[in-house]
């Protein structure tokens, strides 16, 4: 896995930082999926 620069205030990535960022990314993906599903449903209903 290739990581970018560590977050401000941290000298390097830690397992906790990776876990926190993973959770945040999953939440963003779920939010985008929900919005797309609603958009597709609205387009189908006319």
C-alpha angles and dihedrals in degrees: 000000000000117000129193125229113317116260119274111280094025126096093205143356115279128196089252092053090049091050093048092049091047091054091049091050092049090052091052091049092050091049092051091047091052092049092049092049090052092047092050092048091050091049092050094050091053 
